[in-house]
Amino acid sequence: MPKVKSLRAAAKRFKKTANGKIRRKKAYHSHILTKKSPKRKRSLRKGTVISRADTPRVRKMLPYS
């Protein structure tokens, strides 16, 4: 069997945690930051774990992670 290629866009966006969960960055932190409160901007800095519903789809995009 040949190797399966990873989706490069997904490989740049998602990382695997030590427990096997998949981390992602939060959206809405790239532009128009003046109208967002400091508290909201602080919380957008942190990453989060993807939802259980999206996990199989992302795992299919990243076969070797």
PQR file of N, CA, C, O and H, with PARSE charges and radii, in Angstrom:
ATOM      1  N   MET A   1       0.843  -1.200   0.000 -0.4000 1.5000
ATOM      2  CA  MET A   1       0.000   0.000   0.000 -0.0000 2.0000
ATOM      3  C   MET A   1       0.878   1.249   0.000  0.5500 1.7000
ATOM      4  O   MET A   1       1.870   1.314   0.726 -0.5500 1.4000
ATOM      5  N   PRO A   2       0.514   2.235  -0.811 -0.5600 1.5000
ATOM      6  CA  PRO A   2       1.267   3.492  -0.771  0.2800 2.0000
ATOM      7  C   PRO A   2       0.919   4.301   0.473  0.5500 1.7000
ATOM      8  O   PRO A   2      -0.092   4.065   1.135 -0.5500 1.4000
ATOM      9  N   LYS A   3       1.778   5.249   0.763 -0.4000 1.5000
ATOM     10  CA  LYS A   3       1.521   6.132   1.902 -0.0000 2.0000
ATOM     11  C   LYS A   3       0.322   7.024   1.605  0.5500 1.7000
ATOM     12  O   LYS A   3       0.053   7.357   0.451 -0.5500 1.4000
ATOM     13  H   LYS A   3       2.599   5.441   0.225  0.4000 1.0000
ATOM     14  N   VAL A   4      -0.388   7.401   2.649 -0.4000 1.5000
ATOM     15  CA  VAL A   4      -1.522   8.320   2.519 -0.0000 2.0000
ATOM     16  C   VAL A   4      -1.017   9.717   2.843  0.5500 1.7000
ATOM     17  O   VAL A   4      -0.349   9.916   3.858 -0.5500 1.4000
ATOM     18  H   VAL A   4      -0.169   7.131   3.586  0.4000 1.0000
ATOM     19  N   LYS A   5      -1.328  10.684   1.990 -0.4000 1.5000
ATOM     20  CA  LYS A   5      -0.854  12.045   2.220 -0.0000 2.0000
ATOM     21  C   LYS A   5      -1.732  12.758   3.237  0.5500 1.7000
ATOM     22  O   LYS A   5      -2.949  12.580   3.261 -0.5500 1.4000
ATOM     23  H   LYS A   5      -1.870  10.522   1.166  0.4000 1.0000
ATOM     24  N   SER A   6      -1.096  13.564   4.072 -0.4000 1.5000
ATOM     25  CA  SER A   6      -1.830  14.416   5.009 -0.0000 2.0000
ATOM     26  C   SER A   6      -2.337  15.628   4.259  0.5500 1.7000
ATOM     27  O   SER A   6      -1.696  16.098   3.319 -0.5500 1.4000
ATOM     28  H   SER A   6      -0.107  13.708   4.052  0.4000 1.0000
ATOM     29  N   LEU A   7      -3.486  16.135   4.671 -0.4000 1.5000
ATOM     30  CA  LEU A   7      -3.969  17.396   4.126 -0.0000 2.0000
ATOM     31  C   LEU A   7      -3.116  18.499   4.738  0.5500 1.7000
ATOM     32  O   LEU A   7      -3.160  18.711   5.950 -0.5500 1.4000
ATOM     33  H   LEU A   7      -4.006  15.753   5.434  0.4000 1.0000
ATOM     34  N   ARG A   8      -2.342  19.202   3.918 -0.4000 1.5000
ATOM     35  CA  ARG A   8      -1.360  20.143   4.440 -0.0000 2.0000
ATOM     36  C   ARG A   8      -2.010  21.303   5.195  0.5500 1.7000
ATOM     37  O   ARG A   8      -1.452  21.791   6.178 -0.5500 1.4000
ATOM     38  H   ARG A   8      -2.307  19.029   2.934  0.4000 1.0000
ATOM     39  N   ALA A   9      -3.169  21.740   4.749 -0.4000 1.5000
ATOM     40  CA  ALA A   9      -3.857  22.828   5.450 -0.0000 2.0000
ATOM     41  C   ALA A   9      -4.217  22.396   6.866  0.5500 1.7000
ATOM     42  O   ALA A   9      -4.093  23.178   7.809 -0.5500 1.4000
ATOM     43  H   ALA A   9      -3.622  21.344   3.950  0.4000 1.0000
ATOM     44  N   ALA A  10      -4.661  21.155   7.012 -0.4000 1.5000
ATOM     45  CA  ALA A  10      -5.024  20.645   8.336 -0.0000 2.0000
ATOM     46  C   ALA A  10      -3.786  20.443   9.201  0.5500 1.7000
ATOM     47  O   ALA A  10      -3.826  20.679  10.408 -0.5500 1.4000
ATOM     48  H   ALA A  10      -4.761  20.520   6.246  0.4000 1.0000
ATOM     49  N   ALA A  11      -2.697  20.011   8.593 -0.4000 1.5000
ATOM     50  CA  ALA A  11      -1.463  19.775   9.355 -0.0000 2.0000
ATOM     51  C   ALA A  11      -0.929  21.065   9.964  0.5500 1.7000
ATOM     52  O   ALA A  11      -0.305  21.040  11.025 -0.5500 1.4000
ATOM     53  H   ALA A  11      -2.665  19.820   7.612  0.4000 1.0000
ATOM     54  N   LYS A  12      -1.174  22.203   9.289 -0.4000 1.5000
ATOM     55  CA  LYS A  12      -0.717  23.478   9.808 -0.0000 2.0000
ATOM     56  C   LYS A  12      -1.637  24.032  10.896  0.5500 1.7000
ATOM     57  O   LYS A  12      -1.219  24.871  11.694 -0.5500 1.4000
ATOM     58  H   LYS A  12      -1.681  22.223   8.427  0.4000 1.0000
ATOM     59  N   ARG A  13      -2.866  23.574  10.930 -0.4000 1.5000
ATOM     60  CA  ARG A  13      -3.856  24.138  11.860 -0.0000 2.0000
ATOM     61  C   ARG A  13      -4.045  23.330  13.135  0.5500 1.7000
ATOM     62  O   ARG A  13      -4.416  23.893  14.165 -0.5500 1.4000
ATOM     63  H   ARG A  13      -3.206  22.892  10.282  0.4000 1.0000
ATOM     64  N   PHE A  14      -3.800  22.034  13.092 -0.4000 1.5000
ATOM     65  CA  PHE A  14      -4.099  21.159  14.228 -0.0000 2.0000
ATOM     66  C   PHE A  14      -2.840  20.510  14.771  0.5500 1.7000
ATOM     67  O   PHE A  14      -1.928  20.166  14.019 -0.5500 1.4000
ATOM     68  H   PHE A  14      -3.499  21.577  12.255  0.4000 1.0000
ATOM     69  N   LYS A  15      -2.800  20.344  16.101 -0.4000 1.5000
ATOM     70  CA  LYS A  15      -1.707  19.633  16.764 -0.0000 2.0000
ATOM     71  C   LYS A  15      -2.324  18.594  17.696  0.5500 1.7000
ATOM     72  O   LYS A  15      -3.435  18.772  18.197 -0.5500 1.4000
ATOM     73  H   LYS A  15      -3.541  20.623  16.712  0.4000 1.0000
ATOM     74  N   LYS A  16      -1.600  17.524  17.916 -0.4000 1.5000
ATOM     75  CA  LYS A  16      -2.085  16.469  18.787 -0.0000 2.0000
ATOM     76  C   LYS A  16      -1.553  16.677  20.204  0.5500 1.7000
ATOM     77  O   LYS A  16      -0.387  17.028  20.380 -0.5500 1.4000
ATOM     78  H   LYS A  16      -0.698  17.379  17.510  0.4000 1.0000
ATOM     79  N   THR A  17      -2.394  16.464  21.211 -0.4000 1.5000
ATOM     80  CA  THR A  17      -1.957  16.591  22.601 -0.0000 2.0000
ATOM     81  C   THR A  17      -1.347  15.270  23.061  0.5500 1.7000
ATOM     82  O   THR A  17      -1.367  14.282  22.327 -0.5500 1.4000
ATOM     83  H   THR A  17      -3.342  16.178  21.068  0.4000 1.0000
ATOM     84  N   ALA A  18      -0.815  15.257  24.260 -0.4000 1.5000
ATOM     85  CA  ALA A  18      -0.200  14.050  24.808 -0.0000 2.0000
ATOM     86  C   ALA A  18      -1.233  12.943  25.009  0.5500 1.7000
ATOM     87  O   ALA A  18      -0.910  11.760  24.904 -0.5500 1.4000
ATOM     88  H   ALA A  18      -0.799  16.060  24.857  0.4000 1.0000
ATOM     89  N   ASN A  19      -2.474  13.329  25.299 -0.4000 1.5000
ATOM     90  CA  ASN A  19      -3.529  12.335  25.519 -0.0000 2.0000
ATOM     91  C   ASN A  19      -4.198  11.882  24.233  0.5500 1.7000
ATOM     92  O   ASN A  19      -5.095  11.040  24.269 -0.5500 1.4000
ATOM     93  H   ASN A  19      -2.737  14.290  25.384  0.4000 1.0000
ATOM     94  N   GLY A  20      -3.775  12.428  23.091 -0.4000 1.5000
ATOM     95  CA  GLY A  20      -4.346  12.001  21.815 -0.0000 2.0000
ATOM     96  C   GLY A  20      -5.475  12.867  21.306  0.5500 1.7000
ATOM     97  O   GLY A  20      -6.047  12.585  20.253 -0.5500 1.4000
ATOM     98  H   GLY A  20      -3.046  13.112  23.062  0.4000 1.0000
ATOM     99  N   LYS A  21      -5.808  13.926  22.044 -0.4000 1.5000
ATOM    100  CA  LYS A  21      -6.840  14.849  21.562 -0.0000 2.0000
ATOM    101  C   LYS A  21      -6.221  15.806  20.563  0.5500 1.7000
ATOM    102  O   LYS A  21      -4.998  15.915  20.475 -0.5500 1.4000
ATOM    103  H   LYS A  21      -5.343  14.155  22.899  0.4000 1.0000
ATOM    104  N   ILE A  22      -7.062  16.501  19.812 -0.4000 1.5000
ATOM    105  CA  ILE A  22      -6.558  17.408  18.789 -0.0000 2.0000
ATOM    106  C   ILE A  22      -6.861  18.836  19.196  0.5500 1.7000
ATOM    107  O   ILE A  22      -8.004  19.184  19.495 -0.5500 1.4000
ATOM    108  H   ILE A  22      -8.056  16.413  19.884  0.4000 1.0000
ATOM    109  N   ARG A  23      -5.814  19.666  19.203 -0.4000 1.5000
ATOM    110  CA  ARG A  23      -5.943  21.074  19.585 -0.0000 2.0000
ATOM    111  C   ARG A  23      -6.078  21.943  18.352  0.5500 1.7000
ATOM    112  O   ARG A  23      -5.591  21.611  17.271 -0.5500 1.4000
ATOM    113  H   ARG A  23      -4.886  19.384  18.960  0.4000 1.0000
ATOM    114  N   ARG A  24      -6.763  23.081  18.546 -0.4000 1.5000
ATOM    115  CA  ARG A  24      -6.895  24.075  17.482 -0.0000 2.0000
ATOM    116  C   ARG A  24      -6.812  25.454  18.101  0.5500 1.7000
ATOM    117  O   ARG A  24      -6.958  25.611  19.313 -0.5500 1.4000
ATOM    118  H   ARG A  24      -7.159  23.351  19.424  0.4000 1.0000
ATOM    119  N   LYS A  25      -6.573  26.468  17.250 -0.4000 1.5000
ATOM    120  CA  LYS A  25      -6.605  27.850  17.716 -0.0000 2.0000
ATOM    121  C   LYS A  25      -8.022  28.373  17.574  0.5500 1.7000
ATOM    122  O   LYS A  25      -8.799  27.877  16.758 -0.5500 1.4000
ATOM    123  H   LYS A  25      -6.454  26.340  16.265  0.4000 1.0000
ATOM    124  N   LYS A  26      -8.351  29.368  18.366 -0.4000 1.5000
ATOM    125  CA  LYS A  26      -9.682  29.964  18.278 -0.0000 2.0000
ATOM    126  C   LYS A  26      -9.738  30.973  17.137  0.5500 1.7000
ATOM    127  O   LYS A  26      -8.731  31.590  16.790 -0.5500 1.4000
ATOM    128  H   LYS A  26      -7.720  29.771  19.029  0.4000 1.0000
ATOM    129  N   ALA A  27     -10.908  31.129  16.568 -0.4000 1.5000
ATOM    130  CA  ALA A  27     -11.108  32.056  15.454 -0.0000 2.0000
ATOM    131  C   ALA A  27     -11.316  33.478  15.980  0.5500 1.7000
ATOM    132  O   ALA A  27     -11.436  33.695  17.185 -0.5500 1.4000
ATOM    133  H   ALA A  27     -11.725  30.627  16.850  0.4000 1.0000
ATOM    134  N   TYR A  28     -11.356  34.439  15.056 -0.4000 1.5000
ATOM    135  CA  TYR A  28     -11.679  35.853  15.332 -0.0000 2.0000
ATOM    136  C   TYR A  28     -10.593  36.603  16.098  0.5500 1.7000
ATOM    137  O   TYR A  28     -10.894  37.578  16.787 -0.5500 1.4000
ATOM    138  H   TYR A  28     -11.258  34.263  14.077  0.4000 1.0000
ATOM    139  N   HIS A  29      -9.346  36.171  15.994 -0.4000 1.5000
ATOM    140  CA  HIS A  29      -8.280  36.901  16.682 -0.0000 2.0000
ATOM    141  C   HIS A  29      -7.275  37.485  15.703  0.5500 1.7000
ATOM    142  O   HIS A  29      -6.154  37.813  16.094 -0.5500 1.4000
ATOM    143  H   HIS A  29      -9.102  35.379  15.435  0.4000 1.0000
ATOM    144  N   SER A  30      -7.656  37.621  14.438 -0.4000 1.5000
ATOM    145  CA  SER A  30      -6.685  38.078  13.450 -0.0000 2.0000
ATOM    146  C   SER A  30      -6.859  39.538  13.055  0.5500 1.7000
ATOM    147  O   SER A  30      -5.866  40.195  12.741 -0.5500 1.4000
ATOM    148  H   SER A  30      -8.566  37.355  14.121  0.4000 1.0000
ATOM    149  N   HIS A  31      -8.056  40.067  13.057 -0.4000 1.5000
ATOM    150  CA  HIS A  31      -8.252  41.461  12.641 -0.0000 2.0000
ATOM    151  C   HIS A  31      -9.495  42.046  13.313  0.5500 1.7000
ATOM    152  O   HIS A  31     -10.261  41.326  13.953 -0.5500 1.4000
ATOM    153  H   HIS A  31      -8.862  39.534  13.313  0.4000 1.0000
ATOM    154  N   ILE A  32      -9.684  43.349  13.160 -0.4000 1.5000
ATOM    155  CA  ILE A  32     -10.767  44.119  13.808 -0.0000 2.0000
ATOM    156  C   ILE A  32     -10.751  43.870  15.314  0.5500 1.7000
ATOM    157  O   ILE A  32     -11.748  43.454  15.903 -0.5500 1.4000
ATOM    158  H   ILE A  32      -9.061  43.933  12.640  0.4000 1.0000
ATOM    159  N   LEU A  33      -9.599  44.133  15.919 -0.4000 1.5000
ATOM    160  CA  LEU A  33      -9.435  43.868  17.347 -0.0000 2.0000
ATOM    161  C   LEU A  33      -9.821  45.063  18.214  0.5500 1.7000
ATOM    162  O   LEU A  33      -9.912  44.936  19.435 -0.5500 1.4000
ATOM    163  H   LEU A  33      -8.789  44.471  15.441  0.4000 1.0000
ATOM    164  N   THR A  34     -10.048  46.222  17.594 -0.4000 1.5000
ATOM    165  CA  THR A  34     -10.324  47.418  18.390 -0.0000 2.0000
ATOM    166  C   THR A  34     -11.674  47.339  19.084  0.5500 1.7000
ATOM    167  O   THR A  34     -11.829  47.844  20.196 -0.5500 1.4000
ATOM    168  H   THR A  34      -9.974  46.325  16.602  0.4000 1.0000
ATOM    169  N   LYS A  35     -12.640  46.719  18.448 -0.4000 1.5000
ATOM    170  CA  LYS A  35     -13.977  46.658  19.047 -0.0000 2.0000
ATOM    171  C   LYS A  35     -14.156  45.485  20.009  0.5500 1.7000
ATOM    172  O   LYS A  35     -15.190  45.373  20.668 -0.5500 1.4000
ATOM    173  H   LYS A  35     -12.514  46.309  17.545  0.4000 1.0000
ATOM    174  N   LYS A  36     -13.158  44.618  20.091 -0.4000 1.5000
ATOM    175  CA  LYS A  36     -13.256  43.474  20.999 -0.0000 2.0000
ATOM    176  C   LYS A  36     -12.666  43.853  22.353  0.5500 1.7000
ATOM    177  O   LYS A  36     -11.663  44.561  22.431 -0.5500 1.4000
ATOM    178  H   LYS A  36     -12.318  44.708  19.556  0.4000 1.0000
ATOM    179  N   SER A  37     -13.295  43.377  23.401 -0.4000 1.5000
ATOM    180  CA  SER A  37     -12.845  43.719  24.750 -0.0000 2.0000
ATOM    181  C   SER A  37     -11.531  42.999  25.061  0.5500 1.7000
ATOM    182  O   SER A  37     -11.252  41.949  24.482 -0.5500 1.4000
ATOM    183  H   SER A  37     -14.110  42.801  23.338  0.4000 1.0000
ATOM    184  N   PRO A  38     -10.716  43.557  25.976 -0.5600 1.5000
ATOM    185  CA  PRO A  38      -9.464  42.897  26.348  0.2800 2.0000
ATOM    186  C   PRO A  38      -9.681  41.490  26.892  0.5500 1.7000
ATOM    187  O   PRO A  38      -8.871  40.595  26.649 -0.5500 1.4000
ATOM    188  N   LYS A  39     -10.759  41.298  27.617 -0.4000 1.5000
ATOM    189  CA  LYS A  39     -11.049  39.974  28.165 -0.0000 2.0000
ATOM    190  C   LYS A  39     -11.299  38.971  27.050  0.5500 1.7000
ATOM    191  O   LYS A  39     -10.830  37.834  27.102 -0.5500 1.4000
ATOM    192  H   LYS A  39     -11.416  42.025  27.815  0.4000 1.0000
ATOM    193  N   ARG A  40     -12.041  39.405  26.043 -0.4000 1.5000
ATOM    194  CA  ARG A  40     -12.342  38.522  24.905 -0.0000 2.0000
ATOM    195  C   ARG A  40     -11.070  38.205  24.116  0.5500 1.7000
ATOM    196  O   ARG A  40     -10.867  37.063  23.701 -0.5500 1.4000
ATOM    197  H   ARG A  40     -12.422  40.329  26.000  0.4000 1.0000
ATOM    198  N   LYS A  41     -10.218  39.203  23.908 -0.4000 1.5000
ATOM    199  CA  LYS A  41      -8.975  38.990  23.172 -0.0000 2.0000
ATOM    200  C   LYS A  41      -8.037  38.050  23.922  0.5500 1.7000
ATOM    201  O   LYS A  41      -7.346  37.236  23.309 -0.5500 1.4000
ATOM    202  H   LYS A  41     -10.382  40.130  24.245  0.4000 1.0000
ATOM    203  N   ARG A  42      -8.013  38.165  25.255 -0.4000 1.5000
ATOM    204  CA  ARG A  42      -7.191  37.264  26.073 -0.0000 2.0000
ATOM    205  C   ARG A  42      -7.640  35.826  25.917  0.5500 1.7000
ATOM    206  O   ARG A  42      -6.817  34.919  25.795 -0.5500 1.4000
ATOM    207  H   ARG A  42      -8.574  38.827  25.753  0.4000 1.0000
ATOM    208  N   SER A  43      -8.955  35.619  25.921 -0.4000 1.5000
ATOM    209  CA  SER A  43      -9.458  34.244  25.820 -0.0000 2.0000
ATOM    210  C   SER A  43      -9.255  33.671  24.424  0.5500 1.7000
ATOM    211  O   SER A  43      -9.150  32.455  24.264 -0.5500 1.4000
ATOM    212  H   SER A  43      -9.623  36.355  26.021  0.4000 1.0000
ATOM    213  N   LEU A  44      -9.200  34.530  23.414 -0.4000 1.5000
ATOM    214  CA  LEU A  44      -8.967  34.064  22.048 -0.0000 2.0000
ATOM    215  C   LEU A  44      -7.518  33.647  21.818  0.5500 1.7000
ATOM    216  O   LEU A  44      -7.232  32.919  20.867 -0.5500 1.4000
ATOM    217  H   LEU A  44      -9.286  35.518  23.544  0.4000 1.0000
ATOM    218  N   ARG A  45      -6.594  34.099  22.677 -0.4000 1.5000
ATOM    219  CA  ARG A  45      -5.185  33.719  22.540 -0.0000 2.0000
ATOM    220  C   ARG A  45      -4.978  32.235  22.793  0.5500 1.7000
ATOM    221  O   ARG A  45      -4.127  31.603  22.165 -0.5500 1.4000
ATOM    222  H   ARG A  45      -6.826  34.690  23.449  0.4000 1.0000
ATOM    223  N   LYS A  46      -5.754  31.685  23.709 -0.4000 1.5000
ATOM    224  CA  LYS A  46      -5.550  30.301  24.122 -0.0000 2.0000
ATOM    225  C   LYS A  46      -6.139  29.348  23.090  0.5500 1.7000
ATOM    226  O   LYS A  46      -7.113  29.668  22.408 -0.5500 1.4000
ATOM    227  H   LYS A  46      -6.445  32.198  24.218  0.4000 1.0000
ATOM    228  N   GLY A  47      -5.535  28.187  22.993 -0.4000 1.5000
ATOM    229  CA  GLY A  47      -6.071  27.149  22.124 -0.0000 2.0000
ATOM    230  C   GLY A  47      -7.164  26.374  22.829  0.5500 1.7000
ATOM    231  O   GLY A  47      -7.399  26.555  24.024 -0.5500 1.4000
ATOM    232  H   GLY A  47      -4.744  27.928  23.547  0.4000 1.0000
ATOM    233  N   THR A  48      -7.827  25.514  22.086 -0.4000 1.5000
ATOM    234  CA  THR A  48      -8.875  24.683  22.663 -0.0000 2.0000
ATOM    235  C   THR A  48      -8.886  23.344  21.944  0.5500 1.7000
ATOM    236  O   THR A  48      -8.242  23.189  20.906 -0.5500 1.4000
ATOM    237  H   THR A  48      -7.636  25.366  21.115  0.4000 1.0000
ATOM    238  N   VAL A  49      -9.604  22.387  22.481 -0.4000 1.5000
ATOM    239  CA  VAL A  49      -9.698  21.053  21.883 -0.0000 2.0000
ATOM    240  C   VAL A  49     -10.878  21.037  20.922  0.5500 1.7000
ATOM    241  O   VAL A  49     -11.916  21.635  21.203 -0.5500 1.4000
ATOM    242  H   VAL A  49     -10.128  22.512  23.324  0.4000 1.0000
ATOM    243  N   ILE A  50     -10.725  20.357  19.791 -0.4000 1.5000
ATOM    244  CA  ILE A  50     -11.831  20.307  18.831 -0.0000 2.0000
ATOM    245  C   ILE A  50     -12.976  19.466  19.400  0.5500 1.7000
ATOM    246  O   ILE A  50     -12.768  18.657  20.304 -0.5500 1.4000
ATOM    247  H   ILE A  50      -9.881  19.871  19.563  0.4000 1.0000
ATOM    248  N   SER A  51     -14.171  19.658  18.873 -0.4000 1.5000
ATOM    249  CA  SER A  51     -15.341  18.956  19.389 -0.0000 2.0000
ATOM    250  C   SER A  51     -15.280  17.475  19.013  0.5500 1.7000
ATOM    251  O   SER A  51     -14.596  17.088  18.065 -0.5500 1.4000
ATOM    252  H   SER A  51     -14.341  20.316  18.138  0.4000 1.0000
ATOM    253  N   ARG A  52     -15.999  16.665  19.765 -0.4000 1.5000
ATOM    254  CA  ARG A  52     -16.011  15.220  19.507 -0.0000 2.0000
ATOM    255  C   ARG A  52     -16.611  14.902  18.155  0.5500 1.7000
ATOM    256  O   ARG A  52     -16.239  13.908  17.530 -0.5500 1.4000
ATOM    257  H   ARG A  52     -16.554  16.979  20.535  0.4000 1.0000
ATOM    258  N   ALA A  53     -17.538  15.734  17.692 -0.4000 1.5000
ATOM    259  CA  ALA A  53     -18.177  15.503  16.400 -0.0000 2.0000
ATOM    260  C   ALA A  53     -17.196  15.700  15.244  0.5500 1.7000
ATOM    261  O   ALA A  53     -17.309  15.032  14.217 -0.5500 1.4000
ATOM    262  H   ALA A  53     -17.840  16.541  18.200  0.4000 1.0000
ATOM    263  N   ASP A  54     -16.228  16.620  15.406 -0.4000 1.5000
ATOM    264  CA  ASP A  54     -15.268  16.906  14.342 -0.0000 2.0000
ATOM    265  C   ASP A  54     -14.040  16.006  14.371  0.5500 1.7000
ATOM    266  O   ASP A  54     -13.276  15.974  13.406 -0.5500 1.4000
ATOM    267  H   ASP A  54     -16.136  17.162  16.241  0.4000 1.0000
ATOM    268  N   THR A  55     -13.842  15.284  15.451 -0.4000 1.5000
ATOM    269  CA  THR A  55     -12.629  14.484  15.613 -0.0000 2.0000
ATOM    270  C   THR A  55     -12.419  13.463  14.498  0.5500 1.7000
ATOM    271  O   THR A  55     -11.312  13.396  13.964 -0.5500 1.4000
ATOM    272  H   THR A  55     -14.463  15.310  16.235  0.4000 1.0000
ATOM    273  N   PRO A  56     -13.427  12.653  14.111 -0.5600 1.5000
ATOM    274  CA  PRO A  56     -13.177  11.678  13.040  0.2800 2.0000
ATOM    275  C   PRO A  56     -12.803  12.336  11.716  0.5500 1.7000
ATOM    276  O   PRO A  56     -11.975  11.808  10.973 -0.5500 1.4000
ATOM    277  N   ARG A  57     -13.400  13.472  11.420 -0.4000 1.5000
ATOM    278  CA  ARG A  57     -13.115  14.172  10.166 -0.0000 2.0000
ATOM    279  C   ARG A  57     -11.674  14.671  10.129  0.5500 1.7000
ATOM    280  O   ARG A  57     -10.995  14.567   9.108 -0.5500 1.4000
ATOM    281  H   ARG A  57     -14.072  13.901  12.024  0.4000 1.0000
ATOM    282  N   VAL A  58     -11.212  15.219  11.265 -0.4000 1.5000
ATOM    283  CA  VAL A  58      -9.842  15.746  11.310 -0.0000 2.0000
ATOM    284  C   VAL A  58      -8.839  14.600  11.312  0.5500 1.7000
ATOM    285  O   VAL A  58      -7.781  14.713  10.694 -0.5500 1.4000
ATOM    286  H   VAL A  58     -11.763  15.304  12.095  0.4000 1.0000
ATOM    287  N   ARG A  59      -9.146  13.509  11.989 -0.4000 1.5000
ATOM    288  CA  ARG A  59      -8.242  12.352  11.992 -0.0000 2.0000
ATOM    289  C   ARG A  59      -8.069  11.772  10.590  0.5500 1.7000
ATOM    290  O   ARG A  59      -6.995  11.272  10.255 -0.5500 1.4000
ATOM    291  H   ARG A  59     -10.006  13.418  12.491  0.4000 1.0000
ATOM    292  N   LYS A  60      -9.109  11.836   9.776 -0.4000 1.5000
ATOM    293  CA  LYS A  60      -9.029  11.362   8.401 -0.0000 2.0000
ATOM    294  C   LYS A  60      -8.109  12.252   7.570  0.5500 1.7000
ATOM    295  O   LYS A  60      -7.423  11.782   6.662 -0.5500 1.4000
ATOM    296  H   LYS A  60      -9.981  12.243  10.048  0.4000 1.0000
ATOM    297  N   MET A  61      -8.106  13.571   7.902 -0.4000 1.5000
ATOM    298  CA  MET A  61      -7.230  14.496   7.193 -0.0000 2.0000
ATOM    299  C   MET A  61      -5.768  14.327   7.594  0.5500 1.7000
ATOM    300  O   MET A  61      -4.868  14.627   6.810 -0.5500 1.4000
ATOM    301  H   MET A  61      -8.663  13.952   8.639  0.4000 1.0000
ATOM    302  N   LEU A  62      -5.528  13.840   8.833 -0.4000 1.5000
ATOM    303  CA  LEU A  62      -4.174  13.676   9.361 -0.0000 2.0000
ATOM    304  C   LEU A  62      -3.955  12.192   9.691  0.5500 1.7000
ATOM    305  O   LEU A  62      -4.025  11.810  10.859 -0.5500 1.4000
ATOM    306  H   LEU A  62      -6.259  13.596   9.471  0.4000 1.0000
ATOM    307  N   PRO A  63      -3.694  11.364   8.698 -0.5600 1.5000
ATOM    308  CA  PRO A  63      -3.658   9.918   8.936  0.2800 2.0000
ATOM    309  C   PRO A  63      -2.541   9.438   9.856  0.5500 1.7000
ATOM    310  O   PRO A  63      -2.671   8.390  10.489 -0.5500 1.4000
ATOM    311  N   TYR A  64      -1.435  10.199   9.938 -0.4000 1.5000
ATOM    312  CA  TYR A  64      -0.297   9.709  10.739 -0.0000 2.0000
ATOM    313  C   TYR A  64      -0.126  10.443  12.056  0.5500 1.7000
ATOM    314  O   TYR A  64       0.924  10.324  12.687 -0.5500 1.4000
ATOM    315  H   TYR A  64      -1.329  11.050   9.424  0.4000 1.0000
ATOM    316  N   SER A  65      -1.121  11.193  12.487 -0.4000 1.5000
ATOM    317  CA  SER A  65      -0.978  11.900  13.758 -0.0000 2.0000
ATOM    318  C   SER A  65      -1.637  11.124  14.878  0.5500 1.7000
ATOM    319  O   SER A  65      -1.620  11.564  16.028 -0.5500 1.4000
ATOM    320  H   SER A  65      -1.975  11.290  11.975  0.4000 1.0000
TER
END
